[in-house]
């Protein structure tokens, strides 16, 4: 074969390869390999759009972040629990937004931020109220007598869809186990009010410790309750009482608002007392009395009228965020 023919063959092969290569490039650019309606330019535009979406979410997340509040020991109110902050979950929000049609409003997904300092970090301190940033108030009902009013009060709580915390005197619990089980059956929190309703500050260490432990054990044995909170009878306590309770894993709880219902005032008087003093984080002290039975629905409505959610001591004193 002469050189001329060989050159022609090489040139032909080169042309074939060049056309094939250009065809592949054209196919890529026009989208033949990317599927109908897709090309390299649209894919580039998609990438740019997703990057802008992520930037938009990240910038908005910075504006929406709410910092957590640490638990503190206040000079007047003693231990005050912390309160969770809130931030946008950028990755979850982005993943959800990127698959929606362009122009769809972004639905922001949130996650809580725990405080660096919790109630557990404060040591043995009494607690009189929850965090003032949490729109909740607790119903705490101390029980050592007043059986005839308990079921009617439970009926009101059921009607209003509200759970309360019942602090049970141990000797009462031993005699009224079935009534205590009815309170539990209706979904309320059951906690420790000592055993024989003593003035805790006047007891020696051994006797004070026994008053708490007997009721703690009884709650566990008869109701399966893992006791966490202790309300000293008549609000009588000292630093030693708080430390003895803490040794048994219990936090000592007092109150923010006293209904003074044991004096048997008219129901309107009790409601007025609550209306005047209740606020975010309040712990409202009550007993099973005729006055409280008649005032309970009004108390709940008053709490709600202030934009607060009525609930248990556990819920109110937790750092868990409560958003509308």
C-alpha positions as CSV (number, residue, x, y, z in Angstrom):
1,X,0.0,0.0,0.0
2,X,1.5,3.4,-1.0
3,X,1.8,6.3,1.3
4,X,-1.1,8.2,-0.3
5,X,-3.7,5.5,0.4
6,X,-2.4,5.0,3.9
7,X,-2.8,8.7,4.6
8,X,-6.3,8.6,3.3
9,X,-7.2,5.7,5.6
10,X,-5.7,7.4,8.7
11,X,-7.6,10.6,7.9
12,X,-10.8,8.7,7.5
13,X,-10.4,7.0,10.9
14,X,-9.6,10.4,12.5
15,X,-12.8,11.9,11.0
16,X,-14.9,9.0,12.3
17,X,-13.4,9.3,15.8
18,X,-13.9,13.1,15.8
19,X,-17.5,12.8,14.7
20,X,-18.2,10.2,17.4
21,X,-16.6,12.3,20.0
22,X,-18.5,15.4,19.0
23,X,-21.7,13.4,18.9
24,X,-21.1,12.3,22.5
25,X,-20.5,15.8,23.6
26,X,-23.7,16.9,21.8
27,X,-25.6,14.1,23.4
28,X,-24.4,15.1,26.8
29,X,-25.2,18.8,26.2
30,X,-28.6,18.3,24.8
31,X,-29.5,15.8,27.4
32,X,-29.8,12.5,25.4
33,X,-27.8,10.8,28.2
34,X,-29.5,12.6,31.1
35,X,-33.1,11.7,30.2
36,X,-35.9,13.6,28.5
37,X,-36.0,17.3,29.2
38,X,-32.6,17.3,31.0
39,X,-29.3,18.7,29.8
40,X,-26.0,19.8,31.3
41,X,-27.2,23.4,31.6
42,X,-30.4,22.5,33.5
43,X,-28.4,20.2,35.8
44,X,-26.1,23.1,36.6
45,X,-29.1,25.4,37.2
46,X,-30.5,22.8,39.6
47,X,-27.3,22.7,41.6
48,X,-27.2,26.4,41.8
49,X,-30.8,26.5,43.0
50,X,-30.2,23.9,45.7
51,X,-27.2,25.8,46.9
52,X,-29.2,29.0,47.2
53,X,-31.9,27.1,49.0
54,X,-29.4,25.8,51.6
55,X,-28.0,29.4,52.0
56,X,-31.5,30.8,52.5
57,X,-32.4,28.2,55.2
58,X,-29.1,28.7,57.0
59,X,-29.5,32.5,57.1
60,X,-33.1,32.1,58.4
61,X,-32.0,29.6,61.0
62,X,-29.7,32.1,62.5
63,X,-32.6,34.5,63.0
64,X,-34.9,31.9,64.5
65,X,-32.5,30.4,67.0
66,X,-33.5,30.8,70.7
67,X,-30.8,30.3,73.3
68,X,-31.4,27.9,76.2
69,X,-31.7,29.3,79.8
70,X,-29.5,27.7,82.4
71,X,-30.8,26.6,85.8
72,X,-29.8,29.0,88.6
73,X,-30.0,29.4,92.4
74,X,-31.9,32.7,93.0
75,X,-31.4,34.7,96.1
76,X,-35.2,34.7,96.8
77,X,-36.7,31.8,94.9
78,X,-33.8,29.4,95.4
79,X,-33.5,26.7,92.7
80,X,-35.0,27.7,89.4
81,X,-34.9,25.1,86.6
82,X,-33.5,25.9,83.2
83,X,-35.4,26.1,79.9
84,X,-34.6,24.5,76.6
85,X,-33.7,26.7,73.6
86,X,-34.7,26.0,70.0
87,X,-32.9,26.0,66.7
88,X,-33.8,25.0,63.1
89,X,-32.6,21.6,62.0
90,X,-31.0,22.8,58.9
91,X,-30.3,19.4,57.3
92,X,-33.8,18.1,57.9
93,X,-35.4,21.3,56.7
94,X,-33.2,21.3,53.6
95,X,-34.0,17.7,52.7
96,X,-37.7,18.3,53.0
97,X,-37.6,21.6,51.0
98,X,-35.4,20.5,48.1
99,X,-38.0,17.9,46.9
100,X,-40.9,20.3,46.8
101,X,-41.8,22.4,43.7
102,X,-40.1,25.7,43.3
103,X,-41.9,28.5,45.1
104,X,-43.3,26.3,47.9
105,X,-43.0,28.0,51.3
106,X,-40.3,26.4,53.5
107,X,-41.5,24.4,56.5
108,X,-38.9,24.8,59.2
109,X,-38.2,21.8,61.4
110,X,-36.9,22.5,64.9
111,X,-34.9,20.7,67.6
112,X,-34.4,21.7,71.2
113,X,-31.1,22.9,72.7
114,X,-30.6,21.7,76.3
115,X,-29.2,24.2,78.9
116,X,-25.6,23.7,80.0
117,X,-26.7,23.9,83.7
118,X,-29.7,21.7,84.8
119,X,-31.7,21.5,88.0
120,X,-29.7,18.4,88.9
121,X,-26.5,20.5,88.8
122,X,-27.6,22.9,91.5
123,X,-27.4,20.4,94.4
124,X,-29.7,20.3,97.4
125,X,-31.9,23.4,97.1
126,X,-35.6,23.9,97.7
127,X,-37.8,24.8,94.7
128,X,-40.6,27.3,94.8
129,X,-41.3,27.9,91.1
130,X,-40.5,26.9,87.5
131,X,-38.7,28.9,84.9
132,X,-40.5,32.2,84.1
133,X,-40.0,31.7,80.4
134,X,-42.1,28.5,80.4
135,X,-45.8,29.3,79.9
136,X,-47.0,26.6,82.3
137,X,-48.4,26.4,85.9
138,X,-48.6,23.3,88.1
139,X,-51.5,22.1,90.1
140,X,-50.1,20.5,93.3
141,X,-52.6,18.9,95.6
142,X,-51.4,17.7,99.1
143,X,-53.5,14.8,100.4
144,X,-53.7,13.7,104.0
145,X,-57.5,14.0,104.4
146,X,-60.5,15.2,102.5
147,X,-61.4,11.9,100.8
148,X,-64.9,12.9,100.0
149,X,-63.7,15.7,97.7
150,X,-61.1,13.8,95.7
151,X,-63.4,12.0,93.2
152,X,-65.3,15.2,92.3
153,X,-62.0,17.0,91.8
154,X,-60.8,14.2,89.6
155,X,-64.0,14.5,87.5
156,X,-63.3,18.3,87.0
157,X,-59.7,17.5,86.0
158,X,-61.0,14.9,83.5
159,X,-63.5,17.3,82.1
160,X,-60.9,20.0,81.6
161,X,-58.3,17.5,80.2
162,X,-55.7,18.5,82.9
163,X,-53.3,16.4,84.9
164,X,-52.2,17.4,88.4
165,X,-49.6,16.2,91.0
166,X,-51.0,14.7,94.2
167,X,-48.5,14.6,97.1
168,X,-49.6,11.8,99.3
169,X,-49.2,11.4,103.0
170,X,-47.8,7.9,103.6
171,X,-50.2,7.0,106.4
172,X,-53.1,8.2,104.2
173,X,-51.8,6.1,101.3
174,X,-51.6,3.0,103.5
175,X,-55.3,3.4,104.5
176,X,-56.6,4.5,101.1
177,X,-54.7,2.5,98.5
178,X,-57.7,2.0,96.3
179,X,-58.4,5.7,96.1
180,X,-54.8,6.4,95.4
181,X,-55.0,3.8,92.5
182,X,-58.0,5.7,91.2
183,X,-56.0,8.9,91.1
184,X,-53.2,7.1,89.3
185,X,-55.6,5.4,86.9
186,X,-56.8,8.8,85.8
187,X,-53.2,9.7,84.8
188,X,-52.1,12.0,87.5
189,X,-48.6,12.2,89.1
190,X,-48.2,10.8,92.6
191,X,-45.4,12.0,94.9
192,X,-44.2,12.1,98.5
193,X,-45.7,14.2,101.4
194,X,-43.9,12.4,104.2
195,X,-45.5,9.6,106.2
196,X,-47.3,11.1,109.3
197,X,-47.6,14.8,108.4
198,X,-44.9,16.0,110.8
199,X,-43.0,19.3,111.1
200,X,-39.9,18.1,109.3
201,X,-37.6,20.8,110.8
202,X,-38.3,19.6,114.3
203,X,-37.3,15.9,113.7
204,X,-33.9,14.3,114.2
205,X,-32.1,13.1,111.2
206,X,-33.1,9.4,111.6
207,X,-36.8,10.2,112.1
208,X,-36.8,12.8,109.2
209,X,-35.1,10.3,106.9
210,X,-37.7,7.6,107.9
211,X,-40.7,9.9,107.2
212,X,-39.5,10.3,103.7
213,X,-38.3,6.8,103.0
214,X,-41.4,5.1,104.3
215,X,-43.6,7.0,101.9
216,X,-41.1,6.6,99.1
217,X,-41.1,2.8,99.6
218,X,-44.9,2.6,99.9
219,X,-45.4,4.5,96.6
220,X,-43.1,2.0,94.9
221,X,-44.6,-1.1,96.5
222,X,-48.3,-0.3,96.2
223,X,-48.4,1.8,93.0
224,X,-45.1,1.1,91.2
225,X,-44.2,4.8,91.4
226,X,-40.6,5.9,91.1
227,X,-40.8,8.9,93.5
228,X,-38.8,12.0,92.5
229,X,-40.4,14.9,94.4
230,X,-40.9,15.7,98.1
231,X,-43.4,18.3,99.5
232,X,-42.8,18.9,103.2
233,X,-46.0,18.9,105.3
234,X,-47.2,22.5,106.1
235,X,-44.2,23.8,104.2
236,X,-42.1,23.2,107.3
237,X,-38.5,22.4,106.5
238,X,-34.9,23.5,106.9
239,X,-31.7,23.0,105.0
240,X,-31.2,19.6,106.6
241,X,-34.6,18.4,105.4
242,X,-33.6,19.3,101.8
243,X,-30.3,17.4,102.1
244,X,-32.0,14.3,103.6
245,X,-34.5,14.3,100.8
246,X,-31.7,14.7,98.2
247,X,-29.9,11.7,99.7
248,X,-32.9,9.7,98.7
249,X,-32.9,11.2,95.2
250,X,-35.8,13.6,95.9
251,X,-36.0,17.3,95.2
252,X,-37.9,19.4,97.8
253,X,-40.8,21.3,96.4
254,X,-42.7,24.2,98.0
255,X,-45.2,26.5,96.2
256,X,-45.5,29.9,94.5
257,X,-49.2,30.5,95.0
258,X,-51.0,29.3,98.2
259,X,-54.8,29.1,97.8
260,X,-55.1,28.8,101.6
261,X,-58.1,26.5,100.9
262,X,-57.8,24.8,104.3
263,X,-59.5,27.8,105.8
264,X,-62.5,27.0,103.7
265,X,-62.9,30.3,102.0
266,X,-65.6,30.8,99.2
267,X,-64.6,29.5,95.8
268,X,-64.5,33.0,94.4
269,X,-61.9,34.0,96.9
270,X,-59.6,31.1,95.9
271,X,-60.0,31.9,92.2
272,X,-59.2,35.6,92.9
273,X,-56.0,34.6,94.8
274,X,-54.8,32.5,91.9
275,X,-55.8,35.2,89.4
276,X,-53.7,37.8,91.3
277,X,-50.5,35.8,91.7
278,X,-50.3,33.1,89.0
279,X,-47.7,33.4,86.3
280,X,-45.3,31.4,84.1
281,X,-43.7,28.6,86.2
282,X,-46.1,29.0,89.2
283,X,-46.7,26.0,91.5
284,X,-50.2,26.3,92.9
285,X,-50.9,24.7,96.3
286,X,-54.2,23.1,97.0
287,X,-55.9,20.4,99.2
288,X,-59.0,18.3,98.7
289,X,-61.5,20.6,100.3
290,X,-65.1,21.7,99.4
291,X,-63.8,25.1,98.5
292,X,-61.2,23.8,96.1
293,X,-63.7,21.3,94.6
294,X,-65.9,24.3,93.8
295,X,-63.0,26.5,92.6
296,X,-61.0,24.0,90.6
297,X,-62.7,24.7,87.2
298,X,-62.3,28.4,87.7
299,X,-58.7,28.0,88.7
300,X,-58.0,26.1,85.4
301,X,-59.8,28.7,83.4
302,X,-57.9,31.5,85.1
303,X,-54.6,29.8,84.3
304,X,-55.6,29.4,80.6
305,X,-56.8,33.0,80.4
306,X,-53.3,34.1,81.1
307,X,-51.9,32.1,78.2
308,X,-50.5,29.4,80.5
309,X,-51.0,25.6,80.3
310,X,-52.0,23.9,83.5
311,X,-50.1,20.7,84.3
312,X,-48.1,18.6,86.7
313,X,-45.1,19.6,88.9
314,X,-42.9,17.3,86.8
315,X,-44.0,19.0,83.5
316,X,-43.6,22.5,84.9
317,X,-40.2,22.0,86.5
318,X,-38.7,20.2,83.5
319,X,-36.6,22.2,81.1
320,X,-38.7,20.8,78.1
321,X,-39.7,23.5,75.8
322,X,-43.4,24.3,75.5
323,X,-44.3,26.1,72.3
324,X,-47.8,26.8,70.9
